[in-house]
């Protein structure tokens, strides 16, 4: 059962706010997921950004939660970077405020978080890792490029069955400013709304 607060949050997202132009950007991911669902195959999605610290984690968490909300089975969402840094703490706070149950599992330069979205579902394990990390699938996945620098810097992702650019502006520009919380929430809502739209289109 998805957490009630998170369920309410997802239901509040307005997918009619997504432009037709943006929907065309999202369509290849819809097609990839639908093809896997039709084949009753595992849906592996790996969201990739340069540092695997912000946008890729938000995308991973919201894709897993909204996919669960819409009853998509055998869905496994991951994230990675062209280099590893750390999951930025404000991302964890933003997800917690939206209704995820967020618990730190370890501290240090690259802390590990448990990001739970439902009472009996396995938590998302959030930490920064590179594209070659064995924590993530090695083949048969769609690589979703969430930042333009990773999209341009990684023309080829080893093992990716499909490579799909769905880029977002980096909320990092607000770090340390009075607008930080607002900007991170805006980016989280944008990503979540688009993930909601994507999974709402899947027939199963």
C-alpha positions in Angstrom: 0.0 0.0 0.0 1.5 3.4 -1.0 1.8 5.8 1.8 -1.3 7.9 2.1 0.5 11.3 2.1 2.5 10.3 -1.0 -0.7 9.1 -2.7 -2.4 12.4 -2.0 0.7 14.2 -3.4 0.7 12.2 -6.6 -3.0 12.7 -7.1 -2.5 16.5 -6.8 0.0 16.6 -9.7 -1.6 18.3 -12.7 -0.5 16.4 -15.9 -2.6 18.8 -18.0 0.2 21.4 -17.4 2.6 19.4 -19.6 2.9 21.0 -23.1 2.3 19.0 -26.3 6.0 19.7 -27.2 7.2 18.2 -23.9 4.9 15.2 -24.3 6.8 14.4 -27.5 10.0 14.3 -25.5 8.4 11.9 -23.0 6.9 9.6 -25.7 10.0 7.4 -26.3 10.1 6.5 -22.6 6.3 5.7 -22.7 7.0 3.5 -25.8 9.9 1.7 -24.1 7.9 0.9 -20.9 4.8 -0.2 -22.9 6.9 -2.6 -25.0 8.2 -4.2 -21.8 4.8 -4.4 -20.2 3.3 -5.9 -23.4 6.1 -8.6 -23.4 5.6 -9.2 -19.6 9.3 -8.3 -19.2 11.1 -6.5 -16.5 11.2 -2.7 -16.9 14.6 -1.4 -16.0 15.0 2.3 -16.0 18.4 4.0 -15.2 18.3 7.8 -14.8 21.6 9.3 -15.6 23.1 12.7 -14.7 26.6 14.0 -14.4 27.1 13.8 -10.6 24.2 11.5 -9.7 23.3 13.9 -6.9 20.0 15.7 -7.7 17.9 15.3 -10.8 18.7 11.6 -11.4 17.7 10.7 -7.8 14.5 12.8 -8.0 13.7 11.0 -11.3 14.5 7.6 -9.9 12.3 8.1 -6.8 9.3 9.5 -8.6 9.4 7.0 -11.4 9.4 4.1 -8.9 6.6 5.6 -6.8 4.4 6.7 -9.7 4.9 3.4 -11.5 3.8 1.6 -8.3 0.8 4.0 -8.0 -0.3 2.9 -11.4 0.2 -0.8 -10.8 3.2 -1.4 -13.1 4.7 -4.7 -12.2 8.4 -5.7 -12.5 9.5 -2.1 -12.5 13.0 -1.3 -11.2 14.3 2.2 -11.3 18.0 3.1 -10.8 20.2 6.2 -11.1 23.8 6.8 -11.9 26.3 9.5 -12.9 29.3 10.0 -15.2 31.0 10.5 -11.9 30.0 9.8 -8.3 29.6 12.5 -5.7 26.8 12.3 -3.1 23.0 12.4 -2.9 22.4 16.1 -2.0 20.7 16.3 1.4 18.0 18.8 0.2 16.9 16.1 -2.3 16.2 13.7 0.5 14.4 16.5 2.4 12.3 17.3 -0.6 11.2 13.7 -1.1 10.5 13.4 2.6 8.3 16.5 2.5 6.4 14.9 -0.5 5.5 11.8 1.5 8.5 9.4 1.1 9.8 7.7 4.3 13.4 8.8 4.2 16.0 7.2 6.5 19.8 7.6 6.4 21.5 4.2 6.4 25.1 5.5 6.5 27.0 8.7 6.8 30.2 10.0 5.3 31.2 11.5 2.0 28.6 9.5 0.0 25.8 8.7 2.5 23.2 6.0 1.7 19.5 6.6 2.2 16.5 4.4 2.3 13.6 6.0 0.3 10.4 4.1 1.0 7.2 4.9 -0.9 4.9 2.1 0.3 4.5 0.0 3.4 5.5 -3.4 2.0 7.6 -2.4 -1.0 11.3 -2.7 -1.1 12.9 0.8 -0.5 14.9 2.6 -3.1 18.5 2.7 -2.0 19.7 6.2 -2.7 23.4 7.0 -3.0 25.7 8.4 -5.7 27.3 5.9 -8.1 28.8 5.8 -11.6 27.3 4.4 -14.8 29.6 1.3 -14.5 28.5 0.5 -10.9 27.5 -3.2 -10.5 24.6 -2.0 -8.2 22.7 -1.1 -11.4 21.6 -3.4 -14.3 24.4 -4.1 -16.8 22.1 -4.6 -19.8 18.5 -4.5 -21.0 17.8 -1.1 -19.5 16.7 2.3 -20.8 19.2 5.0 -20.0 17.3 8.2 -19.4 19.6 11.3 -19.6 18.3 13.8 -17.1 20.9 16.6 -17.7 22.2 18.0 -21.0 25.9 17.7 -19.9 25.5 13.9 -19.3 23.5 13.6 -22.5 26.3 15.3 -24.5 29.2 13.7 -22.6 27.9 10.1 -22.8 27.0 9.5 -26.4 27.1 5.7 -25.7 26.0 3.9 -22.6 27.3 0.4 -22.3 24.5 -2.1 -22.0 21.7 0.3 -22.6 18.9 -1.1 -24.8 17.5 2.4 -25.4 19.0 5.9 -24.7 16.4 8.6 -24.1 17.2 12.3 -23.3 14.6 13.8 -20.9 16.6 16.8 -19.4 15.8 19.1 -16.5 17.3 22.3 -15.2 19.6 21.8 -12.3 18.2 23.0 -9.0 21.8 23.4 -7.8 21.8 27.0 -8.9 19.7 27.8 -5.8 22.0 26.1 -3.3 22.6 28.4 -0.3 20.0 31.0 -1.4 16.7 31.8 0.3 14.9 30.2 -2.7 16.6 26.8 -2.3 13.6 24.9 -0.8 11.3 26.4 -3.4 13.5 25.7 -6.4 14.1 22.0 -5.3 10.4 21.5 -4.7 9.6 23.0 -8.2 12.0 20.7 -9.9 10.7 17.7 -7.9 7.1 18.6 -8.8 8.0 19.0 -12.5 9.7 15.6 -12.6 7.0 13.9 -10.6 4.3 15.3 -12.8 6.0 14.1 -15.9 6.5 10.6 -14.4 2.9 10.5 -13.4 1.9 11.3 -17.0 4.3 8.7 -18.4 2.9 5.9 -16.3 -0.7 7.0 -16.7 -0.3 6.3 -20.4 0.8 2.6 -19.9 -1.9 0.0 -20.7 -1.6 -3.2 -18.7 
